């Protein structure tokens, strides 16, 4: 069994920063693309950013220039550095990974609240 465990969410004022982490654990042979998604109340879950094993990144237009996704393959961990946060960034942020044998795996989510 594999797990994705997110951490780093919290409450921040507009313009502030947060850093999310997501670590994969279990018997894992290889992890392909990993990424972050978010879901605001009453809305669908949307892509925030993804990163391939080789480090190729993709971002939603709404976060380009403010968020940075990175990855440590040895630690099986991805990060999301979020700067210049806005109230509209408020959501539950979910980690996702395409893991060999297991397929698409989701974390439990971490709440990010941006408010003054």
N, C-alpha and C positions, 0 to 999 in steps of 0.2 A: 504494500500500500504506500502511496506517496501523498505528501501534503505540501501545500503552499501556505506559508504563514506570513501575513503582512504585519507591519508595525510602523509607527511614526505618525499616525494620524493625530488630529487634535483640533484645537480652537486657535484661530489666528485672526488678527485684524487685517483689513484690506491693505494691500501693499506689502504684507509680510511674506515669510517663507516657511516652508516645511519640506522635510525629506522623508519619503516613504521607502521602506525596504520590504522585499519579499524573498524569503528563503525557501528553497525546495528541499524536502527531506524524504528518505526512504531509499529503497533499492532502485536506483536510477542508472540507466546505461547511457542515455543521451537526452539532452533537452534541446529542442529546436527553437522556434520563435517563442519569446516571452513578451508579456506586455501588461499594460495597465488599462483598465476600463473604469468608467464611473457611472453611477446611477443616482440621479436626483429624485426627490419624492415626486411620484406621479409621472415620471418620465421613463423612457427606455434606457437600457444600458448602452453606453456609447464608448467607442474607442477613444483613448487618450493618446497612447504612444505604444509602439512595439519596437523590439530590437531582435535581430537575428543572432544566431550563435556567432556569426562573423562580425557582428557589430553594426550592421546596417539598420538605420533607424527610420521610423515613420511617425509623424505627429498629426494629430487633429489640427485643423487650421486655427481653432480657438485657443490653442496653447502654444503654438509656434513662437519661439523667441522668449518664452517665459518658463517653460518646463524643459528639463533635460533628463532623458532616460539613459541609464548606463547599466553595465552588466559585468559580473565577475564569474566567469565560468568555473573556476576552481571552487569557489564558495557556493556555486549554484544559486546565486543571488542577483536580483535586479534592484535598481534604485530609481526613484523618481524625485529629482530636485525640482521643487515648485517655487518659483519666485514671482513677485508682483501679483500675488493672489488677489482675486476679485470675489465678491459675494457670489457670483454665478459659478464659481468653481466649487461651491458647497455641494457635497455628494458623498455617497459611500464609494470608496475606491477599491476595486477588485484587481487582484493579480491573476494573470492567466498564463498557462504554459502548455506548449505542445510537447509532450513527453513520450519518448519511444516506448511502445507497448501499451501505455496507458491512454494515449490520445490527449484530448483537451481536458485540462485540469484547472479548477478555479480555487482561489483562496476564499476565506470567509468574509473578507471585506474589512475596511477600516474607515471610520468616519472622518471627514475633513469638513470643518465649519469655518467659513470666512465671514466675519461680522464685526461691526464696530459696537 
